[in-house]
Amino acid sequence: MTSTLHWLRNSPLVPWLEQHSHLLGETDALLMSGVALNQLPPEPPVQLPVYARKQEANALDTALPDYVVLKSDEQWVELVLSFQQQITW
């Protein structure tokens, strides 16, 4: 099975899931940034891992929900390389 990192930058997570949840596989994950990072729901809308860059999260005025796993820049690079493919939305 191919694992995909879905990087949401300009699409809020919940509306994106309404349109594209059929594209998610069991081994996929979500990486949030930009607009998507600022509009996360308080409860996890999926059972997949949800990641964000720590540097970007620290720049926000609000705290992120507990289900978001923060990654340093070095960890972020490792995360991206650990997936067979990446799609930026």
Secondary structure, DSSP 8 states (H G I E B T S, - for coil): ---EEEEESSS-HHHHHHHHGGG--TT-EEEE-HHHHHT--SS-SSSS-EEEEHHHHHTSSS---TTEEEE-HHHHHHHHHTSSEEEE-
